Amino acid sequence: MGPDVEPNYGVKKFFITLGQGHIHRVNGKIYDKDCLVVVYAEDEGSARQRVFEVFGDKWAFSYAEHQVDSRMRGFFPRGEIEL
């Protein structure tokens, strides 16, 4: 799902953060400490499972969309990158 596509009903947006040493290259995209990884899923458990499938245990925290405000976004200069 890209930014121009509305998620399906019941699907929510979650954010994943990565630690200082976590750098992942997936399908031509680079995910690191400077971005918020976007995952669409029905619930946080499903989002975390998807992240484990792709990154293993090399990530930091998960957040529901309502937990990420503009102040927090300021810590991620590369912005949002969809998984």
Secondary structure, 3 states (H helix, E strand, C coil): CCCCCCCCCCCEEEEECCCCCCCEEECCEEECCCCEEEEEECCHHHHHHHHHHHHCCCCCCEEEHHHCCHHHHCCCCCCEEEC
